Amino acid sequence: MRDRYIGAAYHEVNAESRDSTRPVTRAAKTMRRRDFLAAGALATTAPLSKILAQAAKPTAHVVEVTSDFVVRGRLVHEQVLHEMIASTLTHLTGKSNVREAWKSILKPDDVIGLKCNSSGAEGLGVSESFLDVVIGSLMNAGFEGKQIVVIEAPETTYRTHDVVKPALGWSDKPVTFASGSDQLASWLDQVTAIVNIPFIKTHNIAGMTCTMKNLSHAVVKHPARYHGRGCSPFIGDIYALDAVRKKVRLHLVNGLRIVYDGGPDTRDAGIWDAGLIFGSTDPVATDVQALASINSQRSMLGLPTIANQSIQTPYLPHAAQLGLGTTDPFRTRIERVRI
């Protein structure tokens, strides 16, 4: 039997030879190199007793699913990607199957906005494949195409699937947030729930971009206004708007290929075939883990790491201060699954 790669036949994968493991939590295993990098960048001066108390009460849950077989450059293995997304959803929700997992995340009558990222999508070449699987998964769970609005998708996605294009334009009146005021994207009124599907990329101003910036700078009419000071406090302040934050149901990170250097532009020399998906409801904890993934690759290649609390990524501690999530690795439960 020959497994199929989206875009081309590649090779047969022997499922029995895959390195499959049970989910690993930080409490169950010693800290890995990537966790050490995350913890080191977010080091706290709290007493040991407080750290131990926090470790016993995680407030964030991040699922990380990886596979060595899912991507080879722009070729994406459809069957493996199905397994990865299914595993992400079931482990995050604790449900026994994907249909029930989606039902626990979304309401039956929701209009679902799948927020992708068109910036760098052509260079990475994995958006169409990822969306094919996500949309198919939603439809298999009982959601209709007319309920699915896909934002910043490749044009082929709308031709392939009976889904809805986002409303164009901006709100009539500007909305005020803590550090500014701007008109918001009309599609925010079109949807009742957001499934956020960002890339993981370094960023020459924000330090890195993943879940939060994929929304904050996409929903305002004048994003260039909000790139000063490492994009902070703007990323957190915009994301904290009720029109955004209250609609986000899931962050499903497309980390099949990661821009670990030179981002947000995509150059082959700075792209890593990571074969990774993150799933979470905590955008801050997810971005911390995404940054740790970037730093792990950079460290392995002898590149300087990107620090969380320096001027390189000031939006992370600010977002945590706003209560949008946690940067504390001791308050984050991480489940790791290999497919």
N, C-alpha and C positions, 0 to 999 in steps of 0.2 A: 504494500500500500504506500502511496506517495503523498506525503503531506504537501499542502499548497502554500506558497508564499504569495501574498498579495502583490501583484505586478509581475511575478515570475515564479516558475517552479524552482525550488532550491535544493533541498535534500530531505531525506526521511529522518525523522527524529524518533529514536527509541525511547519511549516514555519510561521504561524500566531503568534506563541508564541515567535519567536526570537526577540531579542532586536535590531531592525533595526532602524538606525537613519540616518539623512542626514549627508553628509560630514561636518566635523567641522574644521574651520580654526582658527588659533591662534587669528586673528583679531576679530573673532565672539564670542569667548568664553574666559573666564578667564583661566589663565595658569594652566594646570593640574600638578599633582605631577611629572610625568615623564618629562614634559617640564621644570619644575622648576629645576630638577636635571641636565638636559642638559644645561640650561642657567647658573646655578650656577657654573658648571664645566668650562664653557667657558666665565666667567664674563669679561666684558670689562670696561675699564676706560674712554671710550668716553663720551663726554658731553651728557646730556639728549636730547638736540635738535638733535644731530647727530643720536642717537639711534632711536628717533621717525621718523626721515627722512628715516632711513634704514628700519624701520618697515613698512613704506608705500610702499616700493619698493622691494619686495622679489625677490631674484634671483634664488632660488631653490624651487622645488616643490616635495614634498614627499607624496605619498599616503600610508596610513597604513590601511589595511583591517584585521579585526579580527573576530574570531568566537569561541564560546564556544563549538561548536558541531563538529568541523572538525577533531580533533585528540584525541585519547585515547591511549597513549603510541605509539606503532607501528601501530596501526589501524588508517587508514585515511579514512574519509568519502568522497567518490568520488564526490557525487553531490554537497556537500558544498564547496569542494575545487574548483570545476568548477566555482561556483558562485563567490568565492573569487578572483580567477585569472581574471575572466571576469570583475569584479568590479574594480580591480586594473588597468587593461588596459584601460577601458573606462573612469575612473575618471582621470587618468594621461594624456590621450590624448584629452579628451573632446569629443570623438566620441560616437555615439549612439549605436554602436555594436562592438563586438570583432573583426570581420573581418576588419572593417574600422580602428580600433585601430592598428592592426598589420600592415596594409598597410601604416599607417602614420609613423610607426617606421622603417619598413623595405622596401627595394626596391623589385620589383617582381623577379629580377634575382639574388638577394643576395644568397650567400652561408653562411648559418647562423651557427655560432659556439655557442652551448649551453655549457657554461663553468660551470660545477658543481664542487663539492669538494669531493674527495674520502676519505680525512682524516676525520675520525669520522663518515662517512656515515653508516657504519655497526651498530655502537652503537646507532645512532639516528633512523635509520630504516625508513626514510621517503623519501629518494631520488627517489626510483623507482616510488612511487605513484605520487610524484610531477612531475617527468618527463613524466609519462603517460599522465597527463592532459595537460602539456605545449605542448608536441609534437602533441597530438590530436587537441589542439587549433590552432596550426600553420597549420596543414594539413587541418582543416576545413576552414581556411582562404585562402587556395589555394596554399600553399607551399608544394612541393613534398619532399618525404623522401630523395631523392638524393641531396636536397639542405640543409639538416640538418645534421651537424656534431656534435656529442655529445661527449664532453671531460670529462673524469673521471666519466663515468656513470657505474652503475652496469651492469654486463655482460648480465643480463636478458633483459635490455633495448634494446640491439642490436638484441636479438632473437625475441622480441615482436614486434618491429617496424622496418620498412624498412628504417633505417637511416644509416648514414655513420660513420665509426670509424675515429678517428683523425689520421693524418699522424704522424708517429713515427720519432724520431730523432731531430736533432738540426741544426741550420744554419751553413753553412760552415765557415763563419767568425764571430768573436765576434762583438757585437754592443756596442758602448760606450754610457754610460749615465753619468749624473752629478757626481755620486759617485762610479762608477765602470765600468766594461766591462765584457760582457759574451755573449755566444751563446744563441739564442732565439729558442723557440719551433717551429718545422716545421709546426705545424698546424696553426700558425698565417698566413702563406702564403696560406694556404688552404681555409681560410674563408675570406669573405668580410665584415661581420658584426658579432658582439659578443653580445649575450644575457647572461649576467652574473648572475649565480644562486648560490650564496653563502649561507652558514649557518651563524648563529650568535653564536659566541663562545668566551668565555674568552680565553686569550692566555698568557702563563707564561712569554713570552718575550715582545710581542707587546702590551700587555694589553688586547686587544680584536682583533678579526679577523672577517671581513665581506666582503664588496665589494672589497676593494682595495687589500688586501693581497691575496684574492682568485685568483687574476690575477698576481700580481707582483711576487710572489714567485713560481708561477706555470709555468711561461713562460721563466725562466732562467735555464740554465743547472746546475748551482751550487748554489742552494738557501741557503745552509748552510753558505755561505760567507756573507750573507746579513741579519743576525740575531743579529748583535751587536747593542748596543745603542738603544734598543727597536725597532729594525728594521727600524730605521730612520737615515738618510734620504732615505733609500733604497726603501721603499714601494712607496713613492711618485715619486722618480726619475725614477724607472722602469715603473710605471704606466704612467708617462708622455711621454714615448717614443711614437712616432707617430705610430709605428707598433701595439701598444696596444690602446692608448687613442682614436685615430681617428676611430677605428673600433667598439668601444663600443657604442651600441645603447640603451641599457636598462639594468638596475639592477633590477632583480626580486628576492627578497630575500626570501629564504625558511626559515622562522622563525616558522614553525609549532612546532618544538621542539628546545629550546634554551639551550645551555650550559652556565649556569650562574656562575658556579664555577668549578675550577679544569681543565679548558680547556688548550690546545685544545683537550686533551683526553676526552673521553666520558664515564662517570660513571653515573649510574642511579641516584645516590644521588645528582648529580650536574646538572641534566637535568630537564627543566621546559616545560610542555606541554602548550606553549604560544598561539598556534593557530593564528599565525600572518604572514602576508605577507607585505613586503615593495616594492613599485615600484617607481623608480625615474631615472633621467638621471644624477643626481649629486651624485657622489660616496662619497664625503666628508660629505655632509648633511645627506645622508643615514646612514653612519657609526656613525655619531653623534646620530641619533635617535635610531640606534641599540644598541649603548652603553647606552643610556638612558633607554632602555628596560631592559638591563642587570642590571643596577643600581637600577631600580625600584624594581625588584625581590630581589636583594641582600639587599636593604634597608628594604623591608618588612620582610625578614628573619633575620634581625639584623646583616648582614654581612657588612663590610666596602665597600663603593662604590669605583669605579675605576675612577680616575680623568683624565680629558682630557689633561690638559696642564702640568701635572707632567711628571716625567720620565716614567710613566706607559704607556701612549699613545702619545709619541711625534710625531708620524707620521701624526696625524690629523692637528695640526697647520702648520706643514711643507707642507703638501699637499695643504692646503688653500693658503699658501704663493706662491706656484707654480701656483696658478690659476686653480687648478683642481676642486674646489668647495668651499663651504662656511661652516665654523663652527659656523657662527653667527645665533643663533636661531631667531633673529629679521629679518633676511633676508631669512627665510625659511617658505614657505607656506605649512602647513601640512593639508591634508584632511584625516579625520578618518571615516571609514565606518565599521559598525558591521553587520555581516551576521547571 
